[in-house]
Amino acid sequence: MKADREVKLIKLRTSTVWMVAVPILVLATSGCATKKYVRQNMNTVNAKVDKLEKHTNEKIAYLDNKLNTEMSQANEQIATANQKATQAMDAAQQAQGTASRAMEETESNSAKISANAEATNTLASGMANALNYQLVEQGDVTFAFGKADLRPADKAALDAIVAKYNSLPRGVIELAGFTDPIGSANFNLALSRRRAQAVERYLVNQKVPLRAINIVGLGKEMPPAPFAPDQAVQAAATTKAERHQLARRVHINVYGAGDITQGTASRSQQ
């Protein structure tokens, strides 16, 4: 570009010189001009050409400087735009990566939540079964008047209770002691408790955990449900002595938790 401008400048200088020199040469050849005149006019022409060349050079330099400045600014703007575009692309890629990781974490958390919910439901179902106690066995052990000692026949009945307990998952045994109405309330209350404790000791000796046994002494009070004697047994007690004998007893309830059928089968296989 600079070489083109120099060529144009030379052509401009040459054409200007010829425009002035031709008339002078014509005058010189015609004999109307002296050498001094020609020299003066050539000096004038050269001065004008030099001035025009200087002005042209200054204009060209100005335009070059302006063009260079504008190109530099344009290049800076392009570089800035490219940098921003690169940063935006990097940010977009980072955002996409973050979104992908967030999606993966969300899916993973959803799977964990589902698994936890399923485990919670299973646990809740198991706890519900564990707390769902069902009465599976009942029995009575009778005592002599004023006594709290077990008799051999009663021990055989208690062995059947122990066998039933061992077949149950998380079994519980309730023992409620009673007396006949003869004697004071305090005496009978203490006697009824000693009778329940006698049965408790026997069961513990047969390896029934103490935590699985609950006892209460109710004295000579009328036995409340579920400790009331069987209706057939009550109906058979026709005399006062028979009714008193029926009252001198420990009533036994055996409970099993959860699915009793399944628990019985599993224990029998052990």
RODO-2510 file (C-alpha; in nm, 4 decimals, decimal comma):
residues 270
     n   res          X          Y          Z
     1     m     0,0000     0,0000     0,0000
     2     k     0,2848     0,2396     0,0840
     3     a     0,4647     0,1575    -0,2445
     4     d     0,1487     0,2425    -0,4410
     5     r     0,1315     0,5805    -0,2702
     6     e     0,4972     0,6528    -0,3541
     7     v     0,4374     0,5698    -0,7233
     8     k     0,1316     0,7968    -0,7308
     9     l     0,3355     1,0744    -0,5644
    10     i     0,6136     1,0461    -0,8260
    11     k     0,3588     1,0586    -1,1081
    12     l     0,1960     1,3631    -0,9470
    13     r     0,5340     1,5394    -0,9111
    14     t     0,6301     1,4563    -1,2714
    15     s     0,2995     1,5753    -1,4171
    16     t     0,3234     1,8974    -1,2176
    17     v     0,6783     1,9629    -1,3389
    18     w     0,5804     1,9057    -1,6990
    19     m     0,2745     2,1272    -1,6657
    20     v     0,5025     2,4149    -1,5668
    21     a     0,8099     2,3218    -1,7648
    22     v     0,6438     2,2881    -2,1037
    23     p     0,5387     2,6531    -2,1328
    24     i     0,8842     2,7608    -2,0157
    25     l     1,0552     2,5482    -2,2772
    26     v     0,8252     2,6862    -2,5400
    27     l     0,9212     3,0371    -2,4402
    28     a     1,2878     2,9426    -2,4317
    29     t     1,2836     2,7973    -2,7774
    30     s     1,0989     3,0936    -2,9080
    31     g     1,3732     3,3193    -2,7864
    32     c     1,1431     3,5099    -2,5553
    33     a     1,3006     3,3916    -2,2300
    34     t     1,6444     3,4021    -2,0817
    35     k     1,8199     3,1318    -1,8846
    36     k     1,7684     3,3333    -1,5693
    37     y     1,3969     3,3470    -1,6267
    38     v     1,3839     2,9751    -1,6847
    39     r     1,5829     2,9117    -1,3689
    40     q     1,3567     3,1308    -1,1586
    41     n     1,0428     2,9658    -1,2897
    42     m     1,1857     2,6189    -1,2363
    43     n     1,2713     2,7111    -0,8786
    44     t     0,9163     2,8317    -0,8300
    45     v     0,7811     2,5097    -0,9775
    46     n     1,0088     2,3006    -0,7584
    47     a     0,8983     2,4924    -0,4497
    48     k     0,5338     2,4352    -0,5340
    49     v     0,5986     2,0702    -0,6051
    50     d     0,7891     2,0345    -0,2777
    51     k     0,5053     2,2014    -0,0897
    52     l     0,2477     1,9854    -0,2592
    53     e     0,4567     1,6763    -0,1911
    54     k     0,4962     1,7731     0,1739
    55     h     0,1247     1,8328     0,2097
    56     t     0,0517     1,5069     0,0361
    57     n     0,2985     1,3205     0,2583
    58     e     0,1485     1,4766     0,5700
    59     k    -0,2003     1,3840     0,4522
    60     i    -0,0875     1,0331     0,3753
    61     a     0,0896     1,0055     0,7129
    62     y    -0,2227     1,1321     0,8881
    63     l    -0,4407     0,8860     0,7032
    64     d    -0,1915     0,6068     0,7705
    65     n    -0,1812     0,6910     1,1396
    66     k    -0,5602     0,7124     1,1572
    67     l    -0,5974     0,3870     0,9678
    68     n    -0,3420     0,2162     1,1908
    69     t    -0,5165     0,3495     1,5012
    70     e    -0,8563     0,2340     1,3808
    71     m    -0,7175    -0,1034     1,2798
    72     s    -0,5466    -0,1370     1,6177
    73     q    -0,8703    -0,0481     1,7959
    74     a    -1,0624    -0,2878     1,5750
    75     n    -0,8105    -0,5623     1,6472
    76     e    -0,8376    -0,4921     2,0205
    77     q    -1,2164    -0,5061     2,0003
    78     i    -1,1975    -0,8300     1,8034
    79     a    -0,9538    -0,9749     2,0580
    80     t    -1,1794    -0,8627     2,3451
    81     a    -1,4831    -1,0110     2,1733
    82     n    -1,2964    -1,3362     2,1118
    83     q    -1,1854    -1,3455     2,4746
    84     k    -1,5409    -1,2859     2,5964
    85     a    -1,6709    -1,5494     2,3569
    86     t    -1,4112    -1,7964     2,4868
    87     q    -1,4991    -1,7114     2,8471
    88     a    -1,8685    -1,7481     2,7694
    89     m    -1,8046    -2,0854     2,6062
    90     d    -1,5959    -2,1984     2,9043
    91     a    -1,8675    -2,0797     3,1428
    92     a    -2,1309    -2,2610     2,9375
    93     q    -1,9269    -2,5817     2,9452
    94     q    -1,8765    -2,5473     3,3210
    95     a    -2,2474    -2,4812     3,3681
    96     q    -2,3311    -2,7845     3,1579
    97     g    -2,0898    -2,9954     3,3626
    98     t    -2,2397    -2,8631     3,6859
    99     a    -2,5903    -2,9318     3,5580
   100     s    -2,4906    -3,2848     3,4569
   101     r    -2,3390    -3,3512     3,7990
   102     a    -2,6446    -3,2043     3,9678
   103     m    -2,8669    -3,4289     3,7567
   104     e    -2,6579    -3,7331     3,8470
   105     e    -2,6679    -3,6393     4,2165
   106     t    -3,0437    -3,5853     4,1939
   107     e    -3,0926    -3,9269     4,0355
   108     s    -2,8627    -4,0839     4,2936
   109     n    -3,0455    -3,9083     4,5779
   110     s    -3,3807    -4,0144     4,4335
   111     a    -3,2630    -4,3745     4,4279
   112     k    -3,1388    -4,3433     4,7867
   113     i    -3,4659    -4,1829     4,8957
   114     s    -3,6625    -4,4637     4,7310
   115     a    -3,4410    -4,7241     4,8956
   116     n    -3,4722    -4,5501     5,2338
   117     a    -3,8485    -4,5242     5,1938
   118     e    -3,8695    -4,8937     5,1123
   119     a    -3,6480    -4,9798     5,4089
   120     t    -3,8565    -4,7532     5,6328
   121     n    -4,1782    -4,9179     5,5175
   122     t    -4,0277    -5,2605     5,5776
   123     l    -3,9095    -5,1547     5,9226
   124     a    -4,2467    -5,0004     6,0053
   125     s    -4,4219    -5,3172     5,8932
   126     g    -4,1849    -5,5244     6,1039
   127     m    -4,2406    -5,3013     6,4060
   128     a    -4,6161    -5,3211     6,3581
   129     n    -4,5936    -5,6989     6,3535
   130     a    -4,3602    -5,6932     6,6518
   131     l    -4,6146    -5,4924     6,8514
   132     n    -4,9111    -5,6978     6,7335
   133     y    -4,9320    -5,9440     7,0236
   134     q    -5,1864    -6,2232     7,0054
   135     l    -5,3086    -6,4458     7,2842
   136     v    -5,2091    -6,8003     7,1888
   137     e    -5,2242    -7,0020     7,5135
   138     q    -5,3928    -6,9917     7,8548
   139     g    -5,3608    -7,2026     8,1671
   140     d    -5,4179    -7,2142     8,5403
   141     v    -5,2131    -7,3437     8,8330
   142     t    -5,4068    -7,3986     9,1578
   143     f    -5,2733    -7,3941     9,5149
   144     a    -5,3635    -7,5398     9,8522
   145     f    -5,5335    -7,3196    10,1095
   146     g    -5,2936    -7,0509    10,2380
   147     k    -5,0030    -7,1947    10,0358
   148     a    -4,7797    -7,0633     9,7553
   149     d    -4,5948    -7,3872     9,6752
   150     l    -4,6165    -7,5573     9,3355
   151     r    -4,7365    -7,9193     9,3216
   152     p    -4,5928    -8,1847     9,0827
   153     a    -4,9039    -8,1863     8,8635
   154     d    -4,8811    -7,8085     8,8255
   155     k    -4,5173    -7,8319     8,7139
   156     a    -4,6174    -8,0594     8,4262
   157     a    -4,8737    -7,8005     8,3129
   158     l    -4,6072    -7,5294     8,3323
   159     d    -4,3728    -7,7371     8,1141
   160     a    -4,6386    -7,7237     7,8414
   161     i    -4,6483    -7,3439     7,8811
   162     v    -4,2683    -7,3282     7,8420
   163     a    -4,2833    -7,5400     7,5251
   164     k    -4,5475    -7,3092     7,3789
   165     y    -4,3424    -7,0008     7,4640
   166     n    -4,0328    -7,1471     7,2952
   167     s    -4,2291    -7,1924     6,9712
   168     l    -4,3220    -6,8242     6,9492
   169     p    -4,1361    -6,5177     6,8167
   170     r    -4,0884    -6,2607     7,0922
   171     g    -4,3251    -6,4371     7,3312
   172     v    -4,4565    -6,2746     7,6488
   173     i    -4,6015    -6,4483     7,9555
   174     e    -4,8425    -6,2811     8,1980
   175     l    -4,8942    -6,4246     8,5476
   176     a    -5,1848    -6,3070     8,7665
   177     g    -5,2137    -6,4480     9,1213
   178     f    -5,5468    -6,4804     9,3082
   179     t    -5,6788    -6,6057     9,6449
   180     d    -6,0107    -6,7160     9,7908
   181     p    -6,2087    -6,4563     9,9893
   182     i    -6,1050    -6,5919    10,3290
   183     g    -5,8719    -6,3614    10,5220
   184     s    -5,7837    -5,9921    10,5116
   185     a    -5,7303    -5,8017    10,1894
   186     n    -5,3625    -5,7267    10,2655
   187     f    -5,2845    -6,0875    10,3538
   188     n    -5,4500    -6,2178    10,0391
   189     l    -5,2784    -5,9554     9,8224
   190     a    -4,9360    -6,0634     9,9480
   191     l    -5,0289    -6,4331     9,9142
   192     s    -5,1471    -6,3879     9,5566
   193     r    -4,8189    -6,2208     9,4665
   194     r    -4,6128    -6,5003     9,6265
   195     r    -4,8048    -6,7537     9,4182
   196     a    -4,7287    -6,5583     9,0973
   197     q    -4,3620    -6,5370     9,1991
   198     a    -4,3491    -6,9145     9,2544
   199     v    -4,4656    -6,9713     8,8972
   200     e    -4,2207    -6,7071     8,7742
   201     r    -3,9259    -6,8807     8,9447
   202     y    -4,0159    -7,2112     8,7857
   203     l    -4,0383    -7,0582     8,4383
   204     v    -3,7022    -6,8829     8,4809
   205     n    -3,5469    -7,2140     8,5888
   206     q    -3,6784    -7,3557     8,2604
   207     k    -3,4770    -7,0899     8,0699
   208     v    -3,7623    -6,8478     8,0036
   209     p    -3,6051    -6,4973     8,0025
   210     l    -3,7067    -6,2865     8,2985
   211     r    -3,7762    -5,9963     8,0637
   212     a    -4,0519    -6,2039     7,9009
   213     i    -4,2470    -6,2516     8,2256
   214     n    -4,4876    -6,0018     8,3832
   215     i    -4,6511    -6,0766     8,7194
   216     v    -4,9228    -5,9199     8,9306
   217     g    -5,0947    -6,0190     9,2564
   218     l    -5,4647    -5,9319     9,2658
   219     g    -5,5597    -6,0847     9,6031
   220     k    -5,9178    -6,1949     9,6576
   221     e    -6,0666    -5,9544     9,4079
   222     m    -6,2857    -6,0910     9,1344
   223     p    -6,0474    -6,1793     8,8442
   224     p    -6,0824    -5,9265     8,5604
   225     a    -6,0579    -6,0222     8,1931
   226     p    -5,8431    -6,1688     8,0503
   227     f    -5,7696    -6,3439     8,3828
   228     a    -6,1199    -6,4778     8,4465
   229     p    -6,1482    -6,8594     8,4592
   230     d    -6,2887    -7,0480     8,1666
   231     q    -6,6696    -7,0447     8,1656
   232     a    -6,6855    -7,4243     8,1586
   233     v    -6,4574    -7,4401     8,4619
   234     q    -6,6674    -7,1824     8,6444
   235     a    -6,9854    -7,3722     8,5620
   236     a    -6,8348    -7,6939     8,7017
   237     a    -6,7608    -7,5269     9,0363
   238     t    -7,0972    -7,5820     9,1991
   239     t    -7,0020    -7,5845     9,5663
   240     k    -6,8453    -7,3127     9,7760
   241     a    -6,5346    -7,5227     9,8355
   242     e    -6,4927    -7,5794     9,4631
   243     r    -6,5291    -7,2088     9,3945
   244     h    -6,2690    -7,1306     9,6611
   245     q    -6,0337    -7,3894     9,5083
   246     l    -6,0794    -7,2279     9,1678
   247     a    -5,9957    -6,8862     9,3160
   248     r    -5,6678    -7,0073     9,4739
   249     r    -5,4695    -6,9971     9,1513
   250     v    -5,2285    -6,8257     8,9128
   251     h    -5,3763    -6,7564     8,5721
   252     i    -5,1296    -6,7716     8,2814
   253     n    -5,1600    -6,5933     7,9440
   254     v    -4,9043    -6,6560     7,6691
   255     y    -4,8739    -6,4018     7,3862
   256     g    -4,6841    -6,4153     7,0581
   257     a    -4,5828    -6,1152     6,8439
   258     g    -4,6094    -6,0835     6,4649
   259     d    -4,6855    -6,3752     6,2329
   260     i    -4,7298    -6,6554     6,4853
   261     t    -4,7591    -6,9316     6,2246
   262     q    -4,4353    -6,8288     6,0535
   263     g    -4,2565    -6,7848     6,3872
   264     t    -4,3677    -7,1278     6,5085
   265     a    -4,2362    -7,2950     6,1931
   266     s    -3,9023    -7,1135     6,2111
   267     r    -3,8492    -7,2066     6,5770
   268     s    -3,9346    -7,5705     6,5152
   269     q    -3,6584    -7,5873     6,2516
   270     q    -3,3903    -7,4585     6,4875
***
